[in-house]
Amino acid sequence: MNIWVEWWKIPNTNSGSHAQMNKNMSIYKPDPEDIQRRFFDTHDPARKYAKQKCAEGYYATVKEDRSL
């Protein structure tokens, strides 16, 4: 089983006012070339690294493949 974290930069869509929303938020799907990956042996370090990347302003997810 492989465990990895994928992260990419979230584009800034603020309109300048926190009280007004000019458009609904949509899910941003980056180019596959913009996605960065780092592999881990266990889930705990992967979750900690994903939290760190989220705190830095990135969108991060922990993924794994299930092998039999």
Buried (B, 14 or more C-beta within 10 A) or exposed (E): EEBBBBBBEEEEEEEEEEEEEEEEEEEEEBEEEEEBEBEBEEEEEBBEBBEEBBEEEBBBBBEEEEEE
